[in-house]
Amino acid sequence: MKLFTNFIAFQIGWFATVLGAAKGIYWFGPIVMLAVVAFHLRQARRPGVEARLLLFALALGLVVDSLVLAGGWIRYPGGAWLPGLAPYWIITMWALFATTLNVSMRWMHRRYVVAALFGGVGGPLSYLAGAKLGAMSFVAMTPAIAALAIAWSVAMPLLVFVAARLDGVSEKARLPYIHKQWSLDSHV
């Protein structure tokens, strides 16, 4: 049930942010994102650690989306908070996405090649969906998609690594029975 709730909360936040931006209500998505993040942190086993992951994702999102914007390949209709930086509403989506990394996307921990492929395909598809809904537009689609694919194929494994590292749950803790049965210490 927790996986389903996490997935649905992310979807609600994503649509609220994208549709809000498409309608010129740039603040709406971040408000919904704050509610999703607050709910997520209340459910988290270690809220402080999870908050650090969300802040890391915000910082990474600021860099990635600002670089793509600086390339001149994407145009956002509004929501800019500082000239030259990606709008605040798109950056908050990175924190929203990070709420899934230790819950519904946990299966990706330690699967960095899968994470790279997932990011390289899923990242650009998310922006395409946002463009179709009117939240942004492509100035030069081919370079934008290529840049997003490269950026997300690097960002996703990095996010997964940081999520697993901050989560602090070792493989041994997840699979105590198997490790007990097969460790050298148990046979001595």
GIVENQUI-V489401 format. One record per helix or strand of 3 or more residues. SS is the DSSP state (2 for helix, 1 for strand). FROM is the first residue (numbers start at 1). TO is the last residue. Records with the same first field share a line. If there is no record, write none. Layout:
SS = FROM-TO / FROM-TO
This chain:
2 = 2-22 / 26-43 / 47-70 / 88-98 / 106-108 / 112-132 / 141-167 / 171-174 / 176-182 / 184-187
1 = 74-76 / 136-138
